[in-house]
Amino acid sequence: MKITWLGHASFIIETGGKKIITDPFEEKVGYPLYAGEVDIATVSHDHYDHNAVHLLKGDPLVVKGRGVFELAGIKITGYPSYHDKRKGEERGENTVYKIESEELSILHLGDLGHILDDRMVEEIGRVDILLIPVGGVYTINAEEAFALAQKINPRIIIPMHFATPALTFTLAPVEDFTSKFAHTVKKPYLYLERKEDLPGETEVIVLDYTNS
């Protein structure tokens, strides 16, 4: 399995011979658009910086909302959540996706605006790799992301949705989140050949969108 960050909340997950893109964005977000074809696209909510499936190449299966979706041995489960702390009154709903493939589980939190409660964390179950927004403003902030990451307790944490030189609007820097951990690793992408390649203890990995 290979995970590459395209910027914002968008990743390319290569697994089982397929390519999954999460939360594809429009060009005005600031990052380069993905030029390759994809097989599956997940959309956490209908905002332009997360739902640009019309720009994707190929004929991807578009996954939106709650429920279970399966393709070629890849299982994707959508869990309901909110884009704010007032049950969607301010910015609407958000879908959290658990992606299971190659005996690994990834949780993509989209534009989550609140800390998931214990019931939802228990329902989601084991998470190996957590893709979590940390930039605040439109999502949970660094402090909330840290608290939620402790609850979920994944083996790998990959922050997303934070300020970079490419982004055209204001979010907090990733350092607000990573400074809460004793050690952070920077990588161009994450590659795991098998489940046994997961670290023994929780590791924070910051990916570089310029390598996508």
C-alpha positions in Angstrom: 0.0 0.0 0.0 1.2 3.5 -0.9 -0.3 6.7 0.4 0.6 10.0 -1.3 -0.6 13.4 -0.2 -1.9 15.7 -2.9 -2.5 18.6 -0.5 -5.4 19.7 1.7 -7.5 16.6 2.6 -6.7 14.8 -0.7 -4.6 11.6 -0.9 -3.9 8.9 -3.5 -4.1 5.5 -1.9 -2.7 2.7 -4.1 -3.9 -0.7 -2.9 -5.0 -3.9 -4.3 -4.2 -2.8 -7.8 -6.6 0.2 -7.5 -6.2 3.9 -6.9 -8.4 5.7 -4.4 -8.5 9.5 -4.2 -9.9 11.2 -1.2 -11.6 14.6 -1.2 -10.5 15.8 -4.7 -10.3 19.6 -4.9 -10.6 22.3 -7.5 -7.6 24.2 -8.8 -8.4 27.4 -6.9 -7.5 25.6 -3.6 -3.9 26.1 -4.7 -2.4 22.7 -5.2 -1.8 21.0 -8.5 -4.6 18.8 -9.8 -4.0 15.1 -9.9 -3.3 14.1 -13.5 -3.7 10.3 -13.4 -6.8 8.1 -13.5 -8.4 6.8 -10.4 -10.7 3.9 -9.6 -12.5 5.2 -6.5 -13.2 8.7 -5.2 -14.4 9.4 -1.6 -16.1 12.7 -0.9 -16.5 13.8 2.8 -18.9 16.7 2.0 -20.0 18.9 -0.9 -17.6 21.8 -0.8 -15.4 22.7 -3.8 -12.2 21.9 -1.9 -13.4 18.4 -1.3 -15.8 17.3 -4.0 -14.3 18.0 -7.4 -15.0 14.5 -8.8 -16.0 16.2 -12.2 -12.3 16.9 -12.7 -11.1 13.3 -12.2 -9.8 11.2 -15.1 -11.1 7.6 -15.6 -14.5 6.5 -14.5 -14.2 6.2 -10.8 -16.7 4.8 -8.3 -17.8 7.9 -6.4 -18.4 7.2 -2.7 -20.6 9.6 -0.8 -22.3 9.4 2.6 -22.9 6.6 5.1 -22.9 3.0 4.2 -20.6 0.2 3.0 -19.0 0.2 -0.4 -16.9 -2.6 -1.9 -14.8 -2.9 -5.0 -12.1 -5.5 -5.8 -11.5 -6.5 -2.2 -11.4 -2.9 -0.9 -14.1 -2.1 1.7 -15.0 1.5 2.4 -17.4 2.3 5.3 -18.9 5.8 5.6 -19.8 7.0 9.1 -21.9 10.2 9.7 -20.4 13.2 11.4 -20.5 17.0 11.3 -18.5 19.8 9.8 -19.0 21.9 13.0 -19.7 21.6 16.7 -23.4 22.3 16.3 -24.5 19.1 14.6 -24.2 20.6 11.2 -26.1 23.8 11.8 -23.2 25.9 10.7 -21.5 24.0 7.9 -23.5 20.8 7.3 -22.6 17.1 7.5 -19.3 15.4 7.0 -18.6 11.7 6.3 -15.7 9.8 7.9 -14.4 6.9 5.8 -12.8 3.7 7.0 -10.9 2.1 4.1 -9.9 -1.5 4.6 -7.5 -3.3 2.2 -4.4 -5.6 2.4 -5.2 -6.3 6.1 -4.7 -2.5 6.8 -7.3 0.0 7.9 -7.2 3.7 7.1 -9.5 6.3 8.6 -10.0 9.6 6.7 -11.8 12.2 8.8 -12.6 14.7 6.0 -13.6 18.1 7.4 -14.5 16.8 10.8 -15.6 19.7 13.0 -15.9 18.0 16.4 -14.4 15.2 18.4 -16.0 11.9 17.8 -17.8 10.4 20.8 -16.8 7.1 22.4 -19.6 5.2 20.8 -18.5 6.2 17.3 -14.9 5.5 18.0 -15.9 2.0 19.2 -18.1 1.4 16.2 -15.2 2.3 13.8 -12.9 -0.1 15.5 -9.3 -0.7 14.8 -7.5 2.0 12.9 -3.9 1.5 11.6 -3.5 4.8 9.7 -5.3 8.0 10.7 -5.6 10.9 8.3 -6.7 13.8 10.5 -7.4 17.5 9.9 -5.4 19.8 12.2 -5.6 23.3 10.8 -8.7 24.6 12.6 -10.9 27.3 11.2 -13.1 24.9 9.3 -12.2 21.7 11.2 -11.0 20.6 14.5 -7.9 22.4 15.6 -4.5 21.0 16.8 -5.6 20.5 20.4 -8.8 18.7 19.4 -7.0 16.6 16.8 -4.5 15.6 19.5 -7.3 14.6 21.9 -9.1 12.6 19.1 -5.9 10.9 18.0 -5.4 9.7 21.5 -8.9 8.2 21.6 -8.5 6.4 18.2 -5.0 5.3 19.0 -3.7 4.4 15.5 -0.3 3.1 14.6 0.4 6.0 12.2 -1.0 9.5 12.3 -0.8 11.6 9.1 -2.0 15.3 9.6 -3.8 17.0 6.8 -5.8 20.2 6.1 -3.3 22.7 7.4 -1.4 25.8 6.1 1.2 25.4 3.3 2.8 27.9 0.9 0.4 26.5 -1.8 -2.9 26.9 0.0 -4.9 30.0 -1.0 -6.7 30.5 2.3 -5.7 30.6 5.9 -5.3 27.6 8.2 -3.1 27.0 11.2 0.4 25.4 10.6 1.0 21.7 11.1 3.6 22.5 13.8 0.7 23.4 16.1 -0.2 19.7 16.0 3.2 18.0 15.6 4.7 20.0 18.5 2.5 17.9 20.9 4.5 14.8 20.0 8.1 13.9 21.0 9.0 12.8 17.5 7.8 13.5 14.0 8.9 11.9 10.7 8.8 13.6 7.3 8.4 11.5 4.2 7.6 12.0 0.5 5.0 9.3 0.8 4.0 6.3 3.0 4.7 2.8 1.7 3.8 -0.4 3.6 4.4 -3.7 1.9 2.5 -5.6 4.6 0.7 -5.1 7.9 3.9 -6.2 9.8 5.6 -3.0 8.5 3.5 -0.9 10.8 5.5 0.8 13.6 5.4 -0.8 17.1 4.3 2.5 18.7 2.3 5.4 17.3 4.3 7.4 14.8 3.4 10.9 13.3 4.3 11.2 9.7 4.1 14.5 7.8 3.9 13.9 4.0 5.1 16.4 1.4 2.5 17.4 -1.3 5.4 18.5 -3.6 6.2 14.9 -4.2 2.8 14.0 -5.5 
